[in-house]
Amino acid sequence: MGEPTTEATSAQLTVDLIISLDGYASAEGWPGWWGLESPEYLAWLEEEGKKEFTTLMGANTYRVMSSMSEQAAGEDSGFSEEEGAALTGLAAVPKIIFSSTLQEPLAWPNSELVGGDAVEAVKELKRTRTGALTTLGSLSLCRSLLTAGLVDRYRIVVFPVITGRTGRERIYDGYPDVSLEMVNSRTFDGQLQLLEYIPTLISGPPARQP
């Protein structure tokens, strides 16, 4: 019926997303993380940030996150200590930015700019590099990489909120059909749900068993 979305390669790619229960990446007027970040979740983010990986993102995410990282490094940033640590820590993470509009040199430390087709570039990254690749935001990039069969793991953290009226950035619009094999799950502070899957592209609904 389907095939895994990637062949065995050196570098492994994880799509990382946070979503509301109804599938939005953000909501108008709501704070970051919908105001529902918790100590256990923030501690997990800090531990994840200590691992060796390269982060992939598009130009819009680069602009937003680099600005927030710079803001968090300043005095009276408005971020909590945990939020500030997570944001400023991104400066040390190797980052690959896919954009035809940004120009070098990029101001955010450890940022490599790649122009041209992102799918072809990631194919080459997976062929020639080792270690872990992960996405940050960049919904259209994530969708393109999943559709191209390049994603090894699909990991989401579901926040317990429905933003039907104010929700922005619908995550799953334009996705192909994908079956998901769960390989990990965890609950943070009894409210946030981490779900990790191996994705497999499929051509449509499975055939009914006789």
C-alpha positions as CSV (number, residue, x, y, z in Angstrom):
1,M,0.0,0.0,0.0
2,G,2.8,2.4,0.9
3,E,6.5,2.8,1.3
4,P,8.4,4.5,4.2
5,T,9.0,8.1,3.4
6,T,12.7,7.7,3.3
7,E,15.4,5.2,2.4
8,A,18.2,4.2,4.8
9,T,20.5,7.2,4.8
10,S,23.2,8.6,7.0
11,A,21.5,11.7,8.3
12,Q,18.1,11.2,9.9
13,L,15.4,13.9,9.6
14,T,12.8,14.7,12.2
15,V,9.9,17.1,11.6
16,D,9.2,18.8,14.9
17,L,5.9,20.7,15.4
18,I,3.7,22.1,18.1
19,I,0.0,22.2,17.5
20,S,-3.3,23.0,19.1
21,L,-5.8,20.1,19.4
22,D,-7.5,21.3,16.2
23,G,-4.3,21.4,14.2
24,Y,-3.1,25.0,14.3
25,A,0.5,26.2,14.7
26,S,-0.5,29.5,16.4
27,A,-3.5,31.7,17.2
28,E,-4.1,35.4,16.9
29,G,-3.7,37.2,20.2
30,W,-2.4,34.2,22.1
31,P,1.1,34.1,23.6
32,G,3.8,31.6,22.5
33,W,3.0,28.0,23.3
34,W,-0.6,29.3,23.8
35,G,0.6,30.3,27.3
36,L,0.6,26.6,28.3
37,E,4.3,25.8,28.5
38,S,5.0,23.8,31.6
39,P,8.1,23.2,33.7
40,E,8.5,19.6,32.6
41,Y,8.1,20.6,28.9
42,L,10.6,23.4,29.2
43,A,13.1,21.1,30.9
44,W,12.6,18.6,28.1
45,L,13.3,21.3,25.5
46,E,16.5,22.2,27.4
47,E,17.7,18.6,27.3
48,E,16.8,18.3,23.7
49,G,18.8,21.4,23.0
50,K,21.9,19.8,24.4
51,K,21.9,17.0,21.7
52,E,23.9,17.4,18.5
53,F,21.7,18.2,15.6
54,T,21.3,20.6,12.7
55,T,18.1,22.6,12.4
56,L,16.4,23.3,9.1
57,M,14.1,26.3,8.6
58,G,12.7,28.7,6.0
59,A,13.2,32.4,5.7
60,N,10.1,33.5,7.7
61,T,11.0,31.3,10.6
62,Y,14.6,32.5,10.5
63,R,13.5,36.1,10.8
64,V,11.1,35.5,13.7
65,M,13.3,33.2,15.7
66,S,16.5,35.1,15.2
67,S,14.8,38.2,16.4
68,M,13.3,36.4,19.4
69,S,16.7,34.9,20.2
70,E,18.4,38.3,20.1
71,Q,15.6,39.8,22.2
72,A,15.9,37.1,24.8
73,A,19.7,37.8,25.2
74,G,19.0,41.4,26.2
75,E,18.0,42.8,29.6
76,D,14.3,42.9,30.5
77,S,13.4,40.8,27.5
78,G,10.0,39.9,28.9
79,F,10.7,36.1,28.6
80,S,10.9,33.8,31.6
81,E,14.2,32.4,32.5
82,E,13.4,29.1,30.9
83,E,12.1,30.7,27.7
84,G,15.1,32.9,27.5
85,A,17.5,30.0,27.9
86,A,15.7,28.0,25.2
87,L,15.8,31.0,22.8
88,T,19.3,32.1,23.4
89,G,20.6,28.6,23.2
90,L,19.5,28.4,19.6
91,A,22.4,30.7,18.6
92,A,24.8,27.9,19.2
93,V,22.8,25.3,17.2
94,P,24.0,24.7,13.6
95,K,21.2,26.0,11.3
96,I,20.5,25.7,7.6
97,I,18.2,28.3,6.2
98,F,16.5,27.7,2.9
99,S,15.7,31.1,1.2
100,S,15.9,32.9,-2.2
101,T,15.4,36.3,-0.5
102,L,17.9,36.4,2.4
103,Q,21.5,37.3,1.7
104,E,24.8,36.4,3.3
105,P,26.2,37.0,5.7
106,L,23.4,36.0,8.1
107,A,23.5,37.7,11.4
108,W,22.3,34.8,13.5
109,P,25.4,32.8,14.5
110,N,26.0,29.3,13.0
111,S,23.5,29.9,10.2
112,E,24.2,28.5,6.7
113,L,22.2,29.9,3.8
114,V,21.1,27.6,1.0
115,G,19.3,28.9,-2.1
116,G,17.6,26.8,-4.8
117,D,15.2,23.9,-4.3
118,A,15.0,22.9,-0.6
119,V,13.9,19.3,-1.3
120,E,16.9,18.6,-3.5
121,A,19.2,20.3,-1.0
122,V,17.8,18.1,1.9
123,K,18.2,15.0,-0.3
124,E,21.9,15.9,-0.6
125,L,22.2,16.6,3.1
126,K,20.8,13.2,3.9
127,R,23.1,11.6,1.5
128,T,26.3,13.3,2.5
129,R,26.0,14.1,6.2
130,T,25.6,12.1,9.4
131,G,23.8,12.8,12.6
132,A,20.4,14.4,13.2
133,L,18.5,16.9,11.2
134,T,15.4,18.6,12.6
135,T,13.0,21.3,11.5
136,L,11.9,24.4,13.4
137,G,8.5,25.9,12.5
138,S,8.6,26.3,8.7
139,L,5.3,24.6,7.9
140,S,5.6,24.7,4.1
141,L,9.1,23.3,4.2
142,C,8.0,20.5,6.5
143,R,5.1,19.7,4.2
144,S,7.4,19.6,1.1
145,L,9.9,17.4,2.8
146,L,7.2,15.0,4.0
147,T,5.6,14.9,0.5
148,A,9.0,14.1,-1.0
149,G,9.5,11.1,1.3
150,L,12.4,12.6,3.2
151,V,11.1,12.5,6.8
152,D,12.3,9.7,9.1
153,R,10.4,10.8,12.2
154,Y,7.3,13.0,12.6
155,R,7.1,14.4,16.2
156,I,4.4,16.7,17.5
157,V,3.6,18.2,20.9
158,V,-0.2,18.7,21.2
159,F,-1.3,21.6,23.4
160,P,-4.7,21.2,25.1
161,V,-6.5,24.1,23.5
162,I,-8.9,24.5,20.6
163,T,-8.5,27.8,18.6
164,G,-11.3,27.4,16.1
165,R,-11.9,31.2,15.9
166,T,-8.4,32.6,16.4
167,G,-6.3,29.8,15.0
168,R,-3.7,30.6,12.4
169,E,-1.4,28.5,10.2
170,R,-3.3,25.2,9.7
171,I,-0.7,22.5,9.7
172,Y,-2.2,19.6,7.7
173,D,-3.7,21.5,4.8
174,G,-2.1,20.3,1.6
175,Y,-0.6,17.1,3.1
176,P,-0.6,13.8,1.2
177,D,-2.2,10.8,2.9
178,V,0.2,9.4,5.5
179,S,0.1,6.4,7.8
180,L,1.8,6.8,11.1
181,E,3.5,4.2,13.3
182,M,3.8,5.4,16.8
183,V,7.2,4.9,18.3
184,N,7.2,7.2,21.3
185,S,4.7,9.1,23.5
186,R,5.0,11.2,26.6
187,T,2.8,13.5,28.7
188,F,4.3,16.7,30.2
189,D,2.8,17.9,33.5
190,G,-0.4,16.0,32.8
191,Q,-1.4,18.2,30.0
192,L,0.9,18.4,27.0
193,Q,1.2,15.3,24.8
194,L,4.3,14.4,22.8
195,L,3.6,11.9,19.9
196,E,6.4,10.5,17.7
197,Y,5.8,8.5,14.6
198,I,7.5,6.9,11.6
199,P,5.6,8.3,8.6
200,T,4.7,6.3,5.5
201,L,3.2,7.9,2.4
202,I,0.2,6.1,1.1
203,S,-1.8,6.5,-2.1
204,G,-5.2,6.5,-0.3
205,P,-7.4,4.6,2.1
206,P,-6.4,1.0,2.8
207,A,-8.3,-1.7,1.0
208,R,-11.0,-3.3,3.1
209,Q,-10.3,-6.8,4.4
210,P,-12.8,-9.4,3.0
